[in-house]
Amino acid sequence: MAAEAGPTTTGGPDEHVRRVRLPADRRTPAAARAVVRSVLAEADLDQLLNEALLLTTELSTNAVEHAGTELDIEVVADRTGLTVMVSDFASGPVDELTVGVRNDATEITEVAERGRGLLLVDHFASRWGTTYLPSGKGVWFRLDRPDAPGDEPAALGAEAATPGNGGSGSTTGESSAPSAGAMSELMQTSPDPYAEDPLPDFATSLLTRVAEMVGATGGVVRLDRGDGQGPQVLARYGRQPRADHELLRVPLTVHRPYAGELELDAAPSAYARPLAALMAERLSLHLENDRLRRADVRRQAWLTFLAEASELLAQSLDVELTMALIPQLVVPRLGQWCAVHTTDEWGRLRLAAASHADESMLPQLHAVLRETGPDSIQARLREASRNGTQTPLGTPMEGFAVPLIARGQRLGTLAVGRPQRHRHDPDEVAVLEDVARRAALAIENARIHAERRRVAQTLQQSLLPPVLPVVEGIGFAAEYVPTGDDADVGGDFYDVLPLPDGRWLVVVGDVSGKGVQAAAVTGLVRDVIRVLVGDGKPLPEVLSRLNETLVERGSGRYCTLALAAVGPGERDQLDVSLHLAGHDRPVLVGAGGGATFVGTGGTALGLLDSIASPTAELSLDPGDALIFYTDGVTERRRGRELFGTDRLRDAAAPLAGYSADVVAARLRSTAIGFSGEAPRDDIAILVLRNDAG
């Protein structure tokens, strides 16, 4: 079939349309599925739910990973089916949207790890295509109702309308034949598509005619579909064939796991056997079609299962939660029980998570997993982990173990018990191996993230003083909130240092950027300040020397800084010498109420060869507080609205008379409560208060 420019949308009273714009975020596929699910519910198209959610997940995930821009999702449902369009705003060829190369294979084991995207679309969609839009690219698919009228829609030309495009656009991609029905009872989301199976009626009709032709008094067709239920009666004629009679038996020529037999209570005459063989051959053809249809539905179900499992595993960056999730995905869909073991630094296996379809069997499962000995499950698990191969498990908990390997690292094993009524078939084994690969990658990613988080927290703590000094007559308090990404290091810092003349130096700064480089510059700034202050250098010289250092060694990063030398003054006052190098002016809260900004702004450090750093002299009366902060407070965002300096001043004014600890904690709470989002920048607040009297 020719490539299509886009799905035709005619509009009408029976049409349901949704258009939403979503961010390039890992949660976007789930939001896109929610939109599709709501439209299908309104249009009463529940029979398309599984295929629609699967393809929506693939297209939205591809767009998030490869385009990196916002996405437009357009969903159109009518009486005959559903059309979904996923558009991005990235430039470049449409091929960038596909996950790997195009796959023509239909076996799960033959599909490349990163090549299922367009294979799924091509396999399940009634029609699909890709479209160039003025602002980017789009991929669409069409799903027709299985019971829709059989008239094929007219071919779509180059001028056909596409969602959100008014009819223009060049194309890549091909259309494919429509797929049948919902996924399968294996996903437990839709009824069995073979609930109204025509095979029994067909087999009964065929058996009746043959039995009448050969004069049989009874006959039966038994079929074993390999689903653990054993041979079942597919068709019956007359009375039950008697075992003490001479019976005519003809096997059905079907492929595994199917097996069956025709029995007739008739003498094997010269013409009876050929007729029975002919009937068995004709019935076998229909049974083979039935086997292939059911196998296709099972593969569709497994593909949907793998897509959903991948998304669930990818959403968790917590190691323990990831390992606890894996058995919940496997049981009972792929086995009666499941256990995840991880390898410690000495190569020993440790049980991380386990689940059983029958919760009362969990104690027994744990006991068996703890047993040692040459024939124990522990020994088989060690063998699977050591050899990196699939290993069978013997009684009493029969099943097999698959190694968990990610990026060449052996992380442990995934052990799965056999289903209740049958052994694992090849498709199930392939799916479990795929689940093991994805689970291992999810565990490794979670471990890497946990290590990054630990390193970031350790590095961040090293850039802040463990405690603030306790000084008679002076109250110090600080609050620090890192950015929402706890695996990144921020550039905000504060410190309180003793000066050689007996005063104290308050330091609050903000280095541009985040990450390891920003942390390195932050450490450099703190060390230079400590060295110069310890040598007794005056604060203007400290700022000048620090600026020279950042220009030479700051890797293009700059720093804003607030320095305040605090010492006792007359009549229980505190004298403050304030220097601002590009930093926001602090807020002075009077003991009797009211709040004002104080100080004079100067030049940020690391940008110019020379700087201006005016000095402001202040006196704090008993009960007065001086509040220093970084731009993470004033630039806290709620939609398009900023927290701002005025709101900070207004929030500080009612805190007159409170201790430094209370003032810092209240301002932190106010800033955090301003928005429901995680902080986009570090928040640092330091309060200096005159506690005399």
C-alpha distance (Angstrom), angle and dihedral (degrees) to the residues before:
residue distance angle dihedral
M1 . . .
A2 3.77 . .
A3 3.76 123.5 .
E4 3.77 114.3 -92.1
A5 3.78 127.9 -133.5
G6 3.76 95.9 -149.3
P7 3.79 144.7 -48.0
T8 3.76 117.5 -72.6
T9 3.82 113.8 -118.7
T10 3.77 112.0 -167.8
G11 3.82 100.7 176.1
G12 3.76 125.0 -142.1
P13 3.77 144.8 147.7
D14 3.83 92.3 -70.4
E15 3.79 94.2 51.9
H16 3.82 122.8 105.7
V17 3.80 117.2 -161.5
R18 3.82 132.8 -175.7
R19 3.80 126.4 178.7
V20 3.81 120.6 -177.8
R21 3.79 136.2 163.9
L22 3.78 116.4 -138.9
P23 3.83 132.1 -173.2
A24 3.81 125.1 -112.7
D25 3.78 92.4 -97.4
R26 3.81 135.6 132.8
R27 3.80 88.3 -116.0
T28 3.81 92.4 58.1
P29 3.86 96.6 89.3
A30 3.81 90.0 55.9
A31 3.82 90.9 49.5
A32 3.81 91.1 48.1
R33 3.80 90.6 51.6
A34 3.79 90.5 50.9
V35 3.82 89.9 55.2
V36 3.81 92.1 49.1
R37 3.81 91.8 46.3
S38 3.82 92.3 52.9
V39 3.81 92.7 49.5
L40 3.81 92.2 48.9
A41 3.80 90.3 50.4
E42 3.82 91.7 51.5
A43 3.81 92.1 47.2
D44 3.83 93.6 44.9
L45 3.82 91.4 -122.8
D46 3.80 98.7 134.7
Q47 3.81 90.6 140.0
L48 3.83 88.4 71.7
L49 3.81 95.0 48.4
N50 3.81 101.3 103.6
E51 3.81 97.1 44.3
A52 3.81 91.7 43.9
L53 3.82 93.6 50.5
L54 3.81 92.1 46.1
L55 3.82 94.8 51.3
T56 3.82 93.0 41.4
T57 3.81 89.1 53.4
E58 3.80 91.9 50.4
L59 3.82 96.5 47.9
S60 3.82 96.3 42.7
T61 3.82 92.3 45.3
N62 3.81 91.3 49.6
A63 3.79 91.3 49.5
V64 3.82 93.2 48.4
E65 3.80 93.2 48.4
H66 3.80 99.8 41.4
A67 3.81 106.9 25.8
G68 3.82 98.6 38.5
T69 3.81 92.7 -161.5
E70 3.78 135.6 105.6
L71 3.81 114.2 -73.0
D72 3.78 131.8 -135.6
I73 3.81 112.7 -147.8
E74 3.80 116.6 -165.1
V75 3.81 119.3 -175.9
V76 3.82 121.5 -173.8
A77 3.82 121.9 -179.3
D78 3.80 127.3 -179.1
R79 3.78 137.2 162.9
T80 3.82 93.2 -73.8
G81 3.79 103.5 42.8
L82 3.78 150.9 -58.1
T83 3.81 135.6 -67.9
V84 3.81 123.3 -164.3
M85 3.82 124.9 -172.7
V86 3.84 123.1 -169.2
S87 3.82 113.3 -167.6
D88 3.78 130.6 -179.3
F89 3.80 134.1 -170.9
A90 3.80 99.6 -129.1
S91 3.77 124.2 119.6
G92 3.77 121.8 -132.4
P93 3.80 137.7 69.0
V94 3.77 121.7 -34.5
D95 3.81 89.7 -122.1
E96 3.80 88.2 78.0
L97 3.79 87.7 72.7
T98 3.79 94.4 62.9
V99 3.77 122.1 89.3
G100 3.78 103.1 -124.8
V101 3.77 123.6 -47.6
R102 3.77 125.2 -21.9
N103 3.83 113.4 -87.5
D104 3.76 123.2 -145.0
A105 3.81 94.3 179.0
T106 3.78 120.2 104.3
E107 3.82 99.6 -168.6
I108 3.81 113.7 96.6
T109 3.80 90.8 -134.5
E110 3.81 91.5 54.2
V111 3.81 96.7 50.8
A112 3.82 114.2 102.0
E113 3.80 116.9 -117.2
R114 3.83 91.7 -117.2
G115 3.79 98.0 29.4
R116 3.78 107.7 76.3
G117 3.81 98.9 94.4
L118 3.80 103.7 87.8
L119 3.80 92.1 23.6
L120 3.80 88.7 64.7
V121 3.79 92.6 45.0
D122 3.80 92.0 46.7
H123 3.80 92.3 46.7
F124 3.79 101.6 45.8
A125 3.81 106.0 27.4
S126 3.78 122.5 90.0
R127 3.81 87.9 -145.6
W128 3.78 134.1 -8.7
G129 3.76 141.7 171.9
T130 3.79 146.7 163.7
T131 3.79 124.4 -116.9
Y132 3.79 137.0 -163.4
L133 3.78 110.7 -132.3
P134 3.82 126.6 -167.7
S135 3.82 89.1 -109.9
G136 3.80 101.0 37.1
K137 3.81 139.7 -53.6
G138 3.77 136.3 -48.0
V139 3.80 138.0 -161.2
W140 3.80 120.7 -160.7
F141 3.78 137.3 -179.4
R142 3.80 135.3 -168.5
L143 3.81 126.2 -147.0
D144 3.80 117.2 -167.5
R145 3.80 122.9 -156.0
P146 3.82 111.2 -102.1
D147 3.82 89.6 -130.1
A148 3.83 95.0 44.8
P149 3.83 118.1 123.5
G150 3.78 111.4 -76.8
D151 3.80 97.0 -125.2
E152 3.79 108.7 119.4
P153 3.81 112.4 -129.4
A154 3.74 117.3 -113.9
A155 3.79 115.6 -89.1
L156 3.76 113.8 -93.0
G157 3.76 117.0 -121.4
A158 3.78 131.9 -154.7
E159 3.78 91.0 -83.0
A160 3.81 95.4 53.6
A161 3.78 115.1 129.8
T162 3.79 118.7 -105.1
P163 3.78 125.0 -163.7
G164 3.74 110.7 -84.0
N165 3.82 92.3 -1.3
G166 3.75 107.4 83.3
G167 3.78 92.6 -133.9
S168 3.79 108.0 -55.5
G169 3.77 128.9 108.7
S170 3.77 143.6 98.6
T171 3.78 119.5 -108.6
T172 3.74 145.8 -137.1
G173 3.78 125.3 177.0
E174 3.76 137.0 57.1
S175 3.76 137.4 -108.8
S176 3.77 122.5 -121.1
A177 3.79 139.4 -163.9
P178 3.79 117.0 -75.4
S179 3.77 118.1 -99.3
A180 3.78 124.1 -129.3
G181 3.74 130.4 -109.4
A182 3.77 133.8 -44.4
M183 3.78 127.2 -38.3
S184 3.80 109.6 -93.3
E185 3.76 144.2 -86.9
L186 3.80 86.5 -90.7
M187 3.80 89.2 78.9
Q188 3.82 90.0 45.7
T189 3.79 90.1 -140.4
S190 3.80 101.8 104.5
P191 3.81 139.1 25.3
D192 3.78 121.7 -89.7
P193 3.83 106.4 -79.9
Y194 3.81 87.5 -146.0
A195 3.79 95.5 53.7
E196 3.83 87.7 115.0
D197 3.79 95.3 46.0
P198 3.85 113.5 -178.9
L199 3.81 92.1 -161.5
P200 3.84 98.1 86.3
D201 3.82 92.0 52.5
F202 3.79 91.9 46.2
A203 3.82 92.8 47.2
T204 3.82 92.0 46.7
S205 3.81 91.6 50.9
L206 3.80 91.8 48.4
L207 3.81 93.0 45.8
T208 3.82 92.0 49.3
R209 3.79 93.3 53.2
V210 3.82 93.7 47.5
A211 3.79 92.9 45.6
E212 3.81 91.4 51.5
M213 3.80 91.3 47.8
V214 3.83 94.4 52.8
G215 3.81 95.3 35.7
A216 3.81 96.0 -116.4
T217 3.80 117.6 169.7
G218 3.78 92.5 -150.7
G219 3.73 143.3 -0.8
V220 3.78 142.5 180.0
V221 3.80 138.6 -167.4
R222 3.81 116.1 -150.1
L223 3.79 122.9 -166.3
D224 3.81 130.5 -172.7
R225 3.82 110.9 -164.4
G226 3.80 92.8 -171.2
D227 3.80 92.4 -114.6
G228 3.78 95.4 124.4
Q229 3.81 95.8 -97.9
G230 3.80 94.2 100.1
P231 3.83 125.6 -140.6
Q232 3.80 113.3 -14.4
V233 3.79 129.2 -169.2
L234 3.79 107.7 -105.1
A235 3.83 97.3 175.7
R236 3.82 137.5 2.5
Y237 3.80 134.9 -165.9
G238 3.78 128.1 -170.5
R239 3.76 118.8 -32.2
Q240 3.79 125.6 -11.4
P241 3.83 110.2 -82.6
R242 3.79 109.1 -104.9
A243 3.77 116.7 -122.7
D244 3.83 92.3 -142.5
H245 3.80 91.3 58.4
E246 3.73 125.8 83.2
L247 3.81 103.5 -98.4
L248 3.76 130.8 -161.1
R249 3.83 107.7 -131.0
V250 3.81 124.2 -173.2
P251 3.84 121.6 175.7
L252 3.80 118.9 -133.4
T253 3.82 112.8 -118.1
V254 3.80 99.7 -132.2
H255 3.80 132.6 137.6
R256 3.77 125.6 -108.8
P257 2.94 135.7 -52.1
Y258 3.82 84.6 31.0
A259 3.80 118.5 78.5
G260 3.81 129.8 165.7
E261 3.77 148.9 154.5
L262 3.81 139.9 -149.4
E263 3.82 118.0 -138.7
L264 3.80 124.9 -169.1
D265 3.80 125.4 -176.8
A266 3.78 91.0 -137.1
A267 3.76 137.2 107.2
P268 3.82 112.3 -96.4
S269 3.80 94.8 -114.0
A270 3.79 126.3 173.0
Y271 3.79 92.8 -89.5
A272 3.85 101.3 27.3
R273 3.80 95.7 71.0
P274 3.83 96.0 48.0
L275 3.81 90.3 48.8
A276 3.79 91.5 48.6
A277 3.81 90.6 47.4
L278 3.81 90.5 50.0
M279 3.81 90.7 50.1
A280 3.82 90.8 48.0
E281 3.81 91.2 49.7
R282 3.81 93.1 51.0
L283 3.81 92.3 45.9
S284 3.81 90.2 47.5
L285 3.81 90.8 59.3
H286 3.79 90.7 55.8
L287 3.79 91.5 45.2
E288 3.80 90.4 51.9
N289 3.81 90.1 52.8
D290 3.80 88.2 49.4
R291 3.81 90.5 51.2
L292 3.79 92.4 50.0
R293 3.82 92.8 47.9
R294 3.78 92.1 49.7
A295 3.81 91.5 45.9
D296 3.81 89.5 52.3
V297 3.80 91.6 50.7
R298 3.80 90.0 49.1
R299 3.80 91.3 51.6
Q300 3.79 90.4 49.5
A301 3.79 88.6 51.7
W302 3.80 92.5 49.5
L303 3.80 92.0 49.4
T304 3.79 90.0 52.1
F305 3.80 90.1 46.4
L306 3.82 91.9 51.2
A307 3.81 92.1 48.1
E308 3.81 92.0 51.4
A309 3.82 92.5 42.8
S310 3.81 91.3 50.9
E311 3.79 91.8 52.2
L312 3.81 93.3 47.6
L313 3.80 92.2 48.9
A314 3.80 92.8 45.4
Q315 3.80 92.5 53.0
S316 3.80 93.7 61.1
L317 3.81 120.2 77.5
D318 3.79 93.2 169.9
V319 3.82 112.5 101.0
E320 3.81 97.7 -148.2
L321 3.80 93.5 44.3
T322 3.80 91.5 49.2
M323 3.80 93.0 52.1
A324 3.82 91.6 45.8
L325 3.80 89.8 52.1
I326 3.82 95.8 54.9
P327 3.85 97.9 69.7
Q328 3.81 90.1 45.3
L329 3.81 88.9 58.2
V330 3.80 93.5 49.0
V331 3.83 101.9 42.3
P332 3.01 123.7 105.9
R333 3.80 97.9 -8.7
L334 3.80 95.6 64.5
G335 3.77 104.1 17.3
Q336 3.78 148.2 -5.8
W337 3.80 92.3 -106.3
C338 3.76 140.2 7.0
A339 3.81 134.1 -164.3
V340 3.81 130.1 -171.6
H341 3.79 117.6 -154.2
T342 3.79 122.9 -174.4
T343 3.79 128.6 -157.5
D344 3.81 118.7 -121.4
E345 3.81 125.3 -148.4
W346 3.82 90.8 -84.6
G347 3.82 93.4 51.7
R348 3.80 95.6 -105.6
L349 3.79 120.2 140.6
R350 3.80 118.5 -120.4
L351 3.81 124.0 -169.6
A352 3.81 105.8 -117.9
A353 3.82 102.2 171.1
A354 3.80 139.5 -8.7
S355 3.79 137.5 -178.7
H356 3.80 137.0 -176.7
A357 3.79 130.1 -164.7
D358 3.81 87.1 -129.9
E359 3.80 107.3 50.9
S360 3.78 91.2 -159.5
M361 3.83 87.6 65.5
L362 3.80 94.1 58.2
P363 3.84 95.3 92.6
Q364 3.81 90.1 51.7
L365 3.81 90.9 47.2
H366 3.82 91.4 51.6
A367 3.80 90.4 47.8
V368 3.81 92.7 51.7
L369 3.81 91.6 46.7
R370 3.82 90.1 53.6
E371 3.81 94.6 51.6
T372 3.81 117.2 110.5
G373 3.78 131.8 -156.3
P374 3.80 138.7 95.5
D375 3.83 93.8 -74.4
S376 3.80 98.1 38.5
I377 3.78 126.2 114.1
Q378 3.81 88.0 -113.5
A379 3.79 89.8 61.4
R380 3.82 91.9 49.0
L381 3.80 90.7 48.6
R382 3.80 91.2 51.8
E383 3.79 88.8 50.2
A384 3.81 91.6 51.5
S385 3.81 91.5 48.1
R386 3.82 93.9 45.1
N387 3.82 96.7 46.0
G388 3.81 96.8 34.7
T389 3.81 91.2 -134.1
Q390 3.79 138.1 115.7
T391 3.81 110.0 -88.1
P392 3.85 127.7 -167.5
L393 3.79 119.7 -126.7
G394 3.79 120.9 -143.1
T395 3.77 132.5 -146.1
P396 2.95 143.6 -22.0
M397 3.82 91.0 34.6
E398 3.78 100.2 26.7
G399 3.80 118.0 -163.3
F400 3.79 138.3 88.5
A401 3.79 140.2 -89.1
V402 3.81 127.7 -129.4
P403 3.82 122.1 -162.9
L404 3.79 118.4 -118.2
I405 3.80 105.9 -131.9
A406 3.81 125.9 169.1
R407 3.80 126.4 173.0
G408 3.79 89.9 -12.6
Q409 3.81 93.1 -54.3
R410 3.82 120.1 121.5
L411 3.78 105.2 -136.0
G412 3.82 101.1 172.6
T413 3.80 138.9 -81.4
L414 3.79 141.0 -61.0
A415 3.83 110.6 -144.7
V416 3.82 118.9 -166.6
G417 3.80 128.3 -174.4
R418 3.79 120.1 -137.9
P419 3.82 117.8 -96.4
Q420 3.77 116.6 -94.2
R421 3.80 99.7 -105.0
H422 3.81 106.3 24.8
R423 3.74 144.7 20.5
H424 3.80 121.3 -99.7
D425 3.77 110.8 -81.0
P426 3.84 121.3 -143.9
D427 3.81 92.9 -96.1
E428 3.80 91.9 53.3
V429 3.80 91.7 47.5
A430 3.82 90.2 51.1
V431 3.81 90.8 49.4
L432 3.81 92.0 49.0
E433 3.80 91.2 50.6
D434 3.81 88.5 50.3
V435 3.82 90.6 48.8
A436 3.82 89.0 50.3
R437 3.82 91.4 53.0
R438 3.79 92.6 48.6
A439 3.81 92.4 43.5
A440 3.81 91.8 50.8
L441 3.79 91.0 50.5
A442 3.82 90.9 48.2
I443 3.82 91.3 50.1
E444 3.80 91.6 48.3
N445 3.80 91.8 48.2
A446 3.80 90.5 49.3
R447 3.80 90.7 49.5
I448 3.80 91.9 49.5
H449 3.80 90.2 49.1
A450 3.81 91.2 48.2
E451 3.80 90.5 50.5
R452 3.81 90.9 48.2
R453 3.79 89.6 49.4
R454 3.80 91.9 49.3
V455 3.81 92.3 48.1
A456 3.81 91.3 46.3
Q457 3.80 92.4 49.9
T458 3.80 92.2 47.1
L459 3.79 92.2 47.8
Q460 3.81 91.9 45.6
Q461 3.80 91.8 50.8
S462 3.80 90.4 50.4
L463 3.81 89.4 58.1
L464 3.81 93.6 54.7
P465 3.80 128.4 62.4
P466 3.81 111.9 -103.1
V467 3.83 90.4 -134.4
L468 3.79 136.0 0.5
P469 3.81 117.8 -116.8
V470 3.78 120.8 -98.2
V471 3.82 108.4 -128.4
E472 3.78 125.4 178.2
G473 3.79 110.4 -112.7
I474 3.83 94.4 8.2
G475 3.79 124.8 87.5
F476 3.79 119.8 -155.7
A477 3.83 124.4 -174.1
A478 3.79 133.0 162.7
E479 3.80 138.7 -173.7
Y480 3.80 124.8 -163.9
V481 3.82 127.5 -173.2
P482 3.82 117.0 -178.8
T483 3.78 122.4 -142.4
G484 3.82 118.5 -80.3
D485 3.82 90.8 -98.5
D486 3.79 100.7 75.9
A487 3.81 90.6 -170.2
D488 3.80 92.0 67.5
V489 3.79 130.3 76.4
G490 3.79 119.2 -130.3
G491 3.79 129.3 -144.8
D492 3.83 98.9 -131.4
F493 3.80 117.3 108.3
Y494 3.80 143.0 159.8
D495 3.79 136.3 -166.6
V496 3.82 142.3 174.9
L497 3.83 115.7 -146.6
P498 3.83 133.7 -178.9
L499 3.81 114.9 -117.5
P500 3.83 122.3 -142.1
D501 3.83 90.9 -116.4
G502 3.83 92.7 59.3
R503 3.78 97.0 -98.5
W504 3.82 126.1 115.5
L505 3.80 126.8 -119.4
V506 3.82 119.2 -142.6
V507 3.84 113.2 -157.6
V508 3.81 125.0 -170.3
G509 3.80 119.2 169.2
D510 3.79 145.6 161.5
V511 3.81 123.9 -152.5
S512 3.80 115.0 -157.5
G513 3.78 117.3 -105.5
K514 3.80 133.3 9.2
G515 3.76 138.0 -103.3
V516 3.77 134.9 55.4
Q517 3.82 95.1 -39.8
A518 3.80 91.9 52.9
A519 3.81 89.2 47.9
A520 3.80 90.5 51.4
V521 3.81 91.2 52.7
T522 3.82 90.3 45.9
G523 3.79 90.2 53.9
L524 3.79 89.9 48.1
V525 3.83 91.8 52.2
R526 3.83 93.1 48.8
D527 3.82 93.0 47.5
V528 3.81 94.3 48.0
I529 3.82 91.2 49.0
R530 3.81 92.0 49.1
V531 3.81 93.0 48.7
L532 3.81 95.7 46.1
V533 3.80 93.9 43.5
G534 3.81 90.6 48.0
D535 3.82 88.7 54.2
G536 3.81 89.3 56.1
K537 3.83 96.4 -112.2
P538 3.82 114.6 164.1
L539 3.80 115.1 -108.7
P540 3.86 96.5 -110.2
E541 3.80 88.8 54.8
V542 3.81 90.7 46.2
L543 3.81 90.0 55.6
S544 3.81 92.6 45.6
R545 3.82 93.8 49.7
L546 3.78 91.1 45.0
N547 3.81 90.6 52.0
E548 3.82 90.4 53.0
T549 3.79 90.3 50.5
L550 3.82 93.5 51.1
V551 3.80 93.1 46.7
E552 3.82 89.2 54.4
R553 3.80 102.0 35.1
G554 3.79 107.4 14.8
S555 3.84 95.8 97.6
G556 3.80 90.2 -129.2
R557 3.79 94.2 -53.5
Y558 3.78 123.2 127.6
C559 3.79 133.3 -154.8
T560 3.79 135.3 -147.1
L561 3.77 114.2 -150.2
A562 3.78 141.0 -173.1
L563 3.82 118.2 -163.3
A564 3.81 122.9 -175.2
A565 3.82 123.4 180.0
V566 3.81 107.9 -156.2
G567 3.78 126.9 -166.7
P568 3.83 140.3 149.6
G569 3.82 117.2 -77.1
E570 3.79 136.3 179.8
R571 3.84 123.7 -47.2
D572 3.84 95.6 8.6
Q573 3.79 90.8 -52.7
L574 3.81 124.6 140.4
D575 3.79 117.2 -132.8
V576 3.81 113.4 -144.4
S577 3.81 125.6 -166.9
L578 3.81 104.7 -162.2
H579 3.82 126.1 -162.6
L580 3.83 121.7 -179.1
A581 3.82 120.7 -166.9
G582 3.79 102.4 -171.5
H583 3.81 91.4 -45.9
D584 3.80 126.4 132.2
R585 3.80 114.4 -93.2
P586 3.82 114.1 -100.9
V587 3.81 122.5 -118.2
L588 3.80 119.2 -114.5
V589 3.82 112.4 -151.1
G590 3.81 112.7 -164.9
A591 3.78 121.9 -139.5
G592 3.79 90.2 -121.0
G593 3.82 94.5 48.2
G594 3.77 136.2 -88.5
A595 3.80 129.7 94.0
T596 3.82 131.3 -133.8
F597 3.79 137.2 174.3
V598 3.82 114.6 -112.3
G599 3.80 136.0 -169.2
T600 3.79 136.6 45.0
G601 3.78 122.7 -91.9
G602 3.81 121.1 -117.5
T603 3.80 138.5 -177.4
A604 3.80 121.7 -60.6
L605 3.80 114.4 -116.2
G606 3.80 123.6 -108.3
L607 3.82 98.1 27.4
L608 3.83 105.2 83.1
D609 3.78 134.8 29.1
S610 3.80 91.4 -121.4
I611 3.80 130.4 32.0
A612 3.78 140.5 -163.1
S613 3.80 116.6 -133.3
P614 3.82 111.9 175.0
T615 3.80 117.0 -161.8
A616 3.83 121.9 -130.4
E617 3.79 119.0 -164.3
L618 3.82 116.3 -151.2
S619 3.78 136.9 176.8
L620 3.80 120.4 -148.9
D621 3.78 115.8 -153.8
P622 3.81 118.9 -149.7
G623 3.81 108.0 -70.1
D624 3.84 94.1 21.4
A625 3.82 116.4 128.1
L626 3.81 130.6 -159.8
I627 3.82 114.1 -153.5
F628 3.82 120.7 -156.4
Y629 3.81 120.8 -171.6
T630 3.81 143.2 164.2
D631 3.78 128.4 -121.1
G632 3.81 90.5 -97.5
V633 3.83 85.1 81.2
T634 3.80 100.2 47.1
E635 3.83 94.1 38.2
R636 3.80 94.5 50.2
R637 3.80 102.2 133.5
R638 3.81 134.2 -143.4
G639 3.77 104.4 -177.4
R640 3.80 103.9 -55.0
E641 3.81 93.9 -22.7
L642 3.82 120.8 99.4
F643 3.80 125.7 -148.9
G644 3.80 87.8 -128.4
T645 3.79 134.9 -175.3
D646 3.81 95.3 -83.6
R647 3.80 92.0 56.7
L648 3.81 89.4 48.0
R649 3.81 91.5 52.5
D650 3.81 91.7 47.1
A651 3.82 90.7 49.6
A652 3.81 91.8 49.7
A653 3.82 97.6 48.9
P654 3.86 96.8 72.9
L655 3.82 90.1 51.8
A656 3.82 94.1 73.8
G657 3.78 111.3 134.1
Y658 3.81 95.9 22.0
S659 3.80 122.5 118.6
A660 3.81 120.6 -97.6
D661 3.83 91.1 -106.3
V662 3.81 92.3 54.6
V663 3.82 93.4 45.5
A664 3.82 92.8 51.4
A665 3.81 93.7 45.2
R666 3.83 93.8 47.3
L667 3.81 92.9 49.7
R668 3.79 91.2 47.8
S669 3.81 90.8 51.2
T670 3.81 91.8 47.4
A671 3.80 93.0 50.4
I672 3.81 94.2 46.1
G673 3.82 92.6 45.3
F674 3.80 91.4 52.8
S675 3.82 90.5 80.7
G676 3.77 135.4 25.1
E677 3.81 91.8 -141.9
A678 3.78 125.0 93.2
P679 3.82 112.6 -98.9
R680 3.79 113.2 -84.0
D681 3.81 91.1 -159.4
D682 3.78 134.5 29.4
I683 3.79 117.0 -87.8
A684 3.81 118.0 -144.2
I685 3.82 124.0 175.4
L686 3.81 125.1 176.6
V687 3.81 122.7 -177.6
L688 3.80 124.5 -160.8
R689 3.84 114.3 -169.0
N690 3.77 135.3 180.0
D691 3.81 102.5 -124.8
A692 3.81 95.1 177.4
G693 3.80 115.4 134.4
